[in-house]
Amino acid sequence: MPWYGHTALFRHTTVVTTAATATGGASPFDLTTVSILNGEPWYQTTLSSVWLQRVLTASSVSIANYCNRIFALQTYTDTFFPQRDPPISAAIGGLDPLQLAYFPMTAGSSIVTENGVLLVLGTDYFEDPELGQLTRIDINGLPMRWPRFEMVVQYQAGYALSAMPADLVDAAIDFVKWRVFSGTRDPGLKSQEIPGDISQSFLWGTGPGGPDDIPAPVAGKIDRYRIYPVVA
């Protein structure tokens, strides 16, 4: 239950204003390119570029789903509807700061309207692009709570393909590599032994029926990007 001075409850909706785009046969959500894969030491010239593209896209989407976020640059519109207390309530409402649905945000890309009034970046609020947060400021430039009005924020968030973090690129490459080398065997094979000749043990992610389908080395690279949804 909210207490005196507690941040107001609110509803938050997000829509994609401008979706990510890509050229050629690539997906706009790919974390790297087939040409980068072609430069890997494990790359085989017999691999089909069409197959590589399909697996790269599938791997990139799996990583995005695992992390509960979109990594490609897109433009979003977030709308906040703070809870309005009765006029006789002494509770101090407001939001501080506004947490946008997607981040990192492209610096300077936010357009904010508060109760239909356009705000000025640097005068009425400031951005924290890395965290995707907006902080309201007063006439002295000091942080204050956002008022309990409808707020609409349009902004760009995500990474350009050319600026994709190196560990995300490596995660996608490792995922595709995993698919390449498991293509001619059962990736779920846990153990196989021929005495004096061979001993094998494979595991795909957490294994068949496990909670995810991400290979453990890949999950280790992308866990820091994972967002855990909070359901009120």
C-alpha positions in Angstrom: 0.0 0.0 0.0 1.4 3.5 -0.9 2.6 5.5 2.0 3.0 9.3 2.5 5.5 10.5 -0.1 5.4 7.2 -2.0 6.0 7.3 -5.7 2.6 7.2 -7.4 1.3 4.1 -9.1 0.9 4.4 -12.8 0.1 2.7 -16.1 2.7 2.6 -18.7 2.1 1.7 -22.4 4.7 1.4 -25.2 4.3 1.3 -29.0 6.9 1.1 -31.7 6.7 4.4 -33.7 9.5 3.5 -36.2 10.6 -0.1 -36.6 14.1 -1.2 -37.2 15.0 -1.7 -40.9 17.7 -3.7 -42.7 18.9 -4.1 -46.3 19.2 -7.3 -48.4 18.2 -10.6 -46.9 19.3 -9.7 -43.4 17.0 -9.2 -40.5 16.9 -5.8 -38.8 17.3 -7.7 -35.4 20.5 -9.5 -36.4 23.3 -8.9 -33.8 26.0 -9.3 -36.5 26.4 -10.1 -40.2 27.1 -13.2 -42.3 30.2 -11.5 -43.7 31.5 -11.3 -40.1 30.7 -15.0 -39.7 32.7 -15.8 -42.9 35.8 -14.4 -41.2 35.6 -16.8 -38.2 38.4 -19.5 -38.1 35.7 -22.3 -37.9 33.9 -21.0 -41.0 33.6 -23.7 -43.8 33.2 -22.7 -47.4 30.6 -25.5 -47.8 28.2 -23.6 -45.5 25.2 -22.1 -47.3 25.0 -18.3 -46.9 21.2 -18.7 -46.9 21.4 -21.2 -44.0 23.8 -19.0 -42.1 21.6 -16.0 -42.5 18.5 -18.0 -41.3 20.4 -19.3 -38.3 22.0 -15.9 -37.5 18.5 -14.4 -37.4 17.1 -17.2 -35.3 20.0 -17.0 -32.9 19.7 -13.2 -32.6 15.9 -13.5 -31.9 16.5 -16.2 -29.3 19.0 -13.9 -27.5 16.6 -11.0 -27.6 13.8 -13.2 -26.2 16.1 -14.5 -23.5 17.0 -10.9 -22.5 13.4 -9.6 -22.8 14.5 -6.7 -24.9 15.1 -5.5 -28.5 18.7 -4.6 -29.3 18.2 -3.0 -32.7 17.6 0.8 -33.0 13.9 1.7 -33.0 11.8 4.7 -32.2 9.2 4.2 -29.4 6.5 6.2 -27.8 5.9 5.6 -24.0 2.8 7.0 -22.4 2.6 7.3 -18.6 -0.7 7.6 -16.7 0.1 8.3 -13.0 -2.6 7.5 -10.5 -4.5 10.6 -9.4 -5.2 10.8 -5.7 -8.5 12.4 -4.4 -8.2 16.1 -3.9 -8.3 15.7 -0.1 -5.4 13.3 -0.1 -2.2 14.6 1.5 0.0 12.0 -0.3 2.7 13.4 -2.5 2.4 11.7 -5.9 4.5 11.9 -8.9 7.2 9.8 -10.6 10.9 10.2 -10.1 12.5 9.5 -12.5 10.6 8.2 -15.6 11.9 4.8 -16.5 11.5 4.2 -20.3 10.7 0.8 -21.6 13.8 0.5 -23.7 17.5 1.5 -23.3 20.1 2.6 -24.0 18.4 5.7 -25.3 20.0 7.7 -28.1 21.1 10.9 -26.4 19.0 14.0 -27.3 16.3 11.9 -29.0 13.6 12.3 -26.4 10.5 14.4 -27.1 8.4 14.9 -24.0 4.9 16.3 -23.5 3.5 16.8 -20.0 -0.3 17.2 -19.9 -0.1 18.2 -23.6 2.7 20.8 -23.1 6.0 20.2 -24.9 8.9 20.2 -22.5 12.5 21.4 -23.3 15.4 19.1 -22.8 18.0 20.7 -20.4 15.4 23.2 -19.2 12.5 21.1 -18.0 14.2 17.7 -17.7 17.4 15.8 -18.4 18.2 12.4 -19.8 20.2 9.5 -18.6 20.7 7.7 -21.9 22.5 4.6 -20.6 19.7 3.8 -18.1 16.9 5.2 -20.3 15.6 7.5 -17.5 14.3 11.1 -17.6 14.4 13.4 -14.6 12.2 16.4 -14.2 14.0 19.6 -13.0 12.7 22.9 -11.5 13.5 26.5 -12.6 16.8 26.2 -10.6 17.8 23.1 -12.5 17.4 20.8 -9.5 15.7 17.4 -9.7 12.0 17.3 -8.7 9.2 14.8 -9.0 7.2 14.5 -12.2 3.7 15.8 -11.7 0.6 13.5 -11.8 -0.3 14.3 -15.4 -0.3 12.2 -18.5 3.2 12.1 -20.0 4.1 11.0 -23.5 7.7 10.4 -24.4 9.0 9.6 -28.0 12.6 8.5 -28.1 15.1 6.3 -30.0 16.7 3.3 -28.2 18.9 0.4 -28.9 22.1 -0.1 -30.8 23.1 0.5 -34.4 24.5 -2.7 -36.0 27.9 -1.0 -36.4 27.9 -0.1 -32.7 26.6 -3.4 -31.3 28.5 -4.2 -28.1 31.3 -6.7 -28.7 30.1 -9.2 -26.2 26.6 -9.4 -27.9 28.3 -9.9 -31.3 30.4 -12.7 -29.8 27.4 -14.3 -28.2 25.6 -14.4 -31.6 28.7 -15.8 -33.3 29.1 -18.5 -30.6 25.4 -19.4 -31.0 25.8 -19.8 -34.8 29.0 -21.8 -34.2 27.1 -24.0 -31.8 24.5 -24.7 -34.5 27.2 -25.4 -37.2 28.9 -28.0 -35.1 25.8 -29.6 -33.9 24.3 -29.9 -37.3 25.6 -33.4 -38.0 25.0 -34.8 -34.5 22.3 -35.0 -31.9 22.8 -31.9 -29.7 20.9 -33.5 -26.9 23.2 -36.5 -26.6 24.4 -36.5 -23.0 27.0 -39.3 -23.1 28.4 -41.9 -25.5 31.4 -44.1 -25.0 33.3 -46.7 -27.1 35.9 -48.1 -24.7 39.5 -47.4 -25.9 38.2 -45.3 -28.8 35.9 -42.3 -28.0 34.0 -40.7 -25.1 31.5 -37.9 -25.8 29.0 -35.9 -23.7 26.9 -33.1 -25.2 24.3 -30.8 -23.8 22.2 -28.1 -25.6 21.5 -25.3 -23.2 20.0 -26.8 -20.1 19.1 -29.9 -22.0 15.8 -31.0 -23.7 12.9 -29.8 -21.7 15.0 -27.3 -19.8 13.9 -23.7 -19.0 15.7 -22.2 -22.0 17.3 -23.1 -25.3 20.4 -20.9 -24.9 23.8 -22.7 -24.8 25.5 -22.0 -21.4 28.5 -20.1 -22.8 26.2 -17.8 -24.8 23.9 -17.2 -21.8 27.0 -16.3 -19.7 27.8 -13.5 -22.2 24.3 -12.0 -22.4 23.1 -12.3 -18.8 24.2 -8.8 -18.0 21.8 -7.5 -20.6 18.8 -9.5 -19.3 15.8 -7.6 -18.1 13.5 -9.3 -15.6 9.9 -8.1 -16.0 8.1 -7.1 -12.9 4.3 -7.8 -12.8 2.4 -5.6 -10.4 
